[in-house]
Amino acid sequence: MSAALQPPSKEVDIDFLVFIERHASDLLRWDILTFFGNNPEFHGTTEQIARQVGRRSQSIRPELGELALLNILEKTTLPTRQMGYRLTHQPDLRRMVLKLAGQQLAKE
């Protein structure tokens, strides 16, 4: 008597896997995205973000710019007239970043 194959108990989130493959493709991007996922209300400069993720601002500046072009981060001008970045408010992208960091999207 052969044992029947059991279906997996959890469904694979294909959209999440695609998000990771496209946007968290290396350790630097992973660090930036998980930082914003763990701190979704953070709004700060390249230098502040670099300190938080333990990197040099020169190394993260291009990544922040690219993540802003992809609409994952929003590029803004802070009250100090410095360039700042914050996590997007687009629900689908925001949800993916929060999920990457192991956070739950707050119920609205």
Secondary structure, 3 states (H helix, E strand, C coil): CCCCCCCCCCCCCHHHHHHHHHHCCCHHHHHHHHHHHHCCCCEECHHHHHHHHCCCHHHHHHHHHHHHHCCCEEEEECCCCCEEEEECCCHHHHHHHHHHCCCCCCCC
